[in-house]
Amino acid sequence: MPELRKDPIIDRWVIISTERGKRPVFFIEEKSPFKEGVCPLCPGNEYMTPPEIFAIRQGNPPLSGSNWRLRVVPNKFPALRIEGNLDKEGIGLYDKMNGIGAHEVIIETPVHGETISDMDIGSIQNIFLAYRERSIDLSRDKRFRYIMIFKNHGSVAGASLDHSHSQLIALPIVPRRVSEEINGSLNYYRYKDRCIFCDVIAQETEDDVRVVYENELFIALSPFASRFPFELWVLPKSHESSFIMHRQADSYFFLSQIISVVMKKYVKLLNAPPYNYMIHTAAVGDSDLPHYHWHLEIIPRLTKMAGFEWGTGFYINPTPPEEATVYLKETNI
């Protein structure tokens, strides 16, 4: 019997279609190849990107050049432009403003073809440190209200280049999806005087049917109302509302370790699927909210949204999260 499950944070309903239940093997498809050509993100091709705004290099190297381990550059084709003013304006019942923001590309590795699942923990840690440094810097700009960090891996997931990279977009407004989480968690906090994310972690830890992996500081779990097969959320075990709350690099070691494990499991179980991940965090200036808990959502692109999903806002998930958890936990790496 299919189930309707309600997300406890934003009151979104999901259909867990057990009658359509799919094992991991049914999701394995041929990869869509990227076009061959010169890669602008590879070492030696720095002239093909805008000038870097942040980099991590080893030892005591020069300020520029190809001896980098990670680079951050402005997106050559940005969704939003950093120059100018918002100039908010109303036209009758419609509102508009200039497309002001920042759009940056985090080039995660100098090695073309290397993915997060191939990287050592130190290299993954560099990625999260770069996210933090760029977020802190952009948060100083009074025009920006939210920093969205995300990764598209694979052409099906929206990546236009094969070289491993992620992106950051600073926005002048808080995205609706994040606002729904913040407001939903605030309603829960007003009623129970507790963070709903902390309560979810406590219950999932006790039930132990949707916890895929955990370490000292972080936990990876299949959400009760998972929208997609093998969807995972990674959360800090202690209450933290903002991703940039960590003050020491060691804090990101445990996040990097759990991401490494999860990605290796995806590769082995699901044949390295395309995926998206995104970090949901508190808005700029709201770094210490008692009701909100930052987290990283990982969505393997194994199914497609169609008319029902677009028309209703419901999602149909053919793999119950409990089954997905079993498969992932049993996958040795």
N, C-alpha and C positions, 0 to 999 in steps of 0.2 A: 504494500500500500504506500503510495507517495505521501510525503509529509510536507506540511507548510510550517516553516520555522521562522520565528521572529528574531531579528537582531535586537538584542536588549539595549543597544546604545542609541540607534537612530530609528527604531521602529520600522525597519525595512523587512519585508517578508521575502523569503526564499523558498522555492519548491525543491525539495530533495526528492528527485525522481528515482526511487529505488527500482522501479520496474524497468527503467532504462539503464540500470546499473552497469558501469563499465569498469573493467579491470585495466591496469596500466597499459597492457599490450595493445588495447584498442585505440589508444591515443597516439601511438607512434606512427609518424608520417615521414615522408621524404622531406628534407629541408629545401626551402626555396633558396637557390644559390644567389650570392651577391655577384654583381658584375665585376669582372677583372679590371684592373687599372691601377694607376698610381694612387697610393693611399696618402692623403694629406695629414694623417695623424701619426705616421711613422717617423722615427728619428731621421734627420737629414732633410725632411720636407717641412721644416718649421716655417719656411717662407710662404707656404700654402695656406697657413692659418693666420688670423689676426695675432698681434703680439701677445705673448703670454702675460697673465696677470698674477699667476701663482705657480710655483713649481717646487718639487722635492727632488733634491740631488744628493748624491753621496759625497762624503769627504769635504774638501775645501775647493770646489770647482769655480769656474768663472760664472758670471751672472746669467749667461745665456749659452746656447749651444745645444748639442744633441745628447749630452750625457745626463739626461734627466731620467727619473724613475716615474714621475707623474707630472703632468702639465695641466693647467687650467687656462683656457683661452675664451674670448668672447665668441659666441656662435656667429658664423659668417652670414647666416641667414636668420636673424633673430625674430622670434615671435613678437617681442616688444623692444623698444628703443630706449636707451638710458638717457639720451639727451632731451631736455625740454621740461615743460611743466605739465601738470595734469589738466589744468583748464577745464574743470568740471562744468557741464552745461546741461540745461534742460531744454528740450524742444517739445513743447506741449506735454504730453504724458510720458515722453521718452527721455531717458538720461544717457549722457555719453561723456567720455573724457578721452584725452589723448592716450595713445598706447604706450605709456611710459612704464619701463621696467628694466630688468637686466636678464640676459639670457647667456649662460656660460656652459662650456663643454669641459667636462673633467676627463682628460685622456688618462686612463687608469694604468696603462702599462706601455713601455716602449716596444714590447714584443707583439708583432702582428699575429693574430690568431690565438693568443693566450686569453683565456677567459677567467672569471673569478674562481671557477672550480679548479683551475690549474695553478692559481697563485698561492704563494705561501702566505701565512697569516700576517706577516709584516707588511706585505704589499697591499693586502686588503685593508689593513689598519691605516695605511697611507690614504686610501680613498676616503675613509670616514673622517680622518683628520683634515683633509682638503675640504670636505663638505662643511666641517665646523668652522674652519678659518674663513672661507668665503661667506658663510652665513653671518658670522660675526661682523665682517667688514661691511656687507651690504645692509645689515640691520641698522647701521649708523645713518643711513639715508632716510630722512624723514618722509620721503614719498612712498616708501615701501611698507606694506602691512604684513606680507607673508612671503616666506622663502620656500618654494616647492622644489624638492630634490627627487629626481626619478631616474630610472634606467630602463631603456628599451633594448632588449637583447634579441637579435634575430629579426629578419625582415618582416615576418608575420607580426611581430610585436611593435613594429614601427621604426626599427633602426634602419638608417639609410647607409651606414658604413659598417663594415665588418670588424673594424678595429675596436676593441673593447673600450667603451666610454659610457659616461652617464651625463646627466644635464641638471642644471639648476636655473630656475626662473624666479626672479624676485617680482612680486606682484603688488599693485597699489590697493588691492582688495583681498579679503580672506575668501578663498574658494568655498563654494556652497557645500561641497562634500565635507570639508573640514569643519565648517560652521555647524553643520548638522551633528557632527560628533561632539563638538564642544558644547553645544546647547543641550544635546541629549544627556551628556555626562553631567552637566550642571543641574538638570532636572532631577537626576538620580541623587546627586549630592545634596540638594535641598531637602529631599525626602528622607535620605538615610544617613546623611553626614559622612559619607564614605565615597571614595573614588570607585566608579563602576569597573574600571579596568583592573584595579587592584583586587576587587571582588572576583572578577573573572579569573584572574591568575590563581587566586586562592582556591576557587572551586575546581578549576581544571587540574590543578596540582593534586587535589584530594581525589577527584574522580579518576584521573589518569587514563582516560580513554581518548583524549584528543591532544595529548602532549607528545610531540614528535622528538624533541631533544631539549635539554637544558644544561646550563653550566652554572658557575657560581653567581653570575650577575644577570643572565638573560634566559628567556624561555621562548621556544618556538612551538606554536600550537596551531591546530586546525580549528578555525572559528566554528562555533556551534551552527551558525547560519551561514556557512560558506557559500559564496556566490559561484565559485568555479571549482572544478576538480583539482585537488591537491593545492588549493590556496593555503598559504601559511601567514601567520602574523608572528613577528618577533618583537618581544616587549622586554624592557628592563624590569627586573623583579622588584626593585625599590621604586617608590613613587617619584617620577620625574615628568614634568609636563613639557619640557623643551629638550630637543635633541642636543642643544649646545650647552646644557647644564654641566656636562663633564668638564673638568678643569685639567685633567691629566691624560696624557696619551695612553697610559695603561688601561684606562677605563674602556677604551675602544678595542683593546685586545680581546676581551671576552665577546664583544659584539662580532668582531671579525672571525673569531673561532667558530661561533655558532652559524654565521653565514657560510663559512667554508664547508662545514658539515652538511648543511641543508643543500647547498648547490651541488656537492658531490653526490648526494642522494638523488637529486633530480636527474643528474647525468646518467647515473647507473640504472635507475628505475624507469625513467621516461625518455631515455635516449637524447639527453641534452635538449630539452624543449625550448622554444622561444618563450620569453617571459618578460613581464614588467615588474619592477618594484618601485615603491614610492614611500617616502618618509612623511608621516603625518605628525606634525608637531604644533606647539602653541604658536599663536601669532606673534609677530615682532612686538616686543615690549611686554608680552605676557608670559614671562619665563618661569613664573612660580604659581601656577594655578593648582589649587588643592583638588579640583574635580577632574582634571584632564591628564592623560598619560600618553606620552609620545610612543610611537610604534612604527615598525617597518612592515608594509604589506607586500607579499610576493604572490604574483598571479601567473602561473604557467598558462600559456595560450594554447589550450587543448580543445576548447570548444568555441563556437561563434555565437554572438548575439544575433537574434533574428527579430521578426516583427512583433512577437509576443513580448519579448524583453523590452524593446524600444517603446512599445505602446503602453505597457503597464508599469515599468520600473521594477518588475519582478525578475528574478534570475532563476533559471532551471539548471540545477546541478545534478548530473547523472551519477556522481560518485559520493556517497555519504561521507562526511568528514571522518567519521569513526573508521571506515574502511580504508580511506586514504592514509590515516595515521598508522594503521597496522602495516600497510605496505611500506610506508616510509621508515618506520621503526625497524622493520625486518630487513631493510636494505643495508647490507654491510658495505663499508667503504674502506 
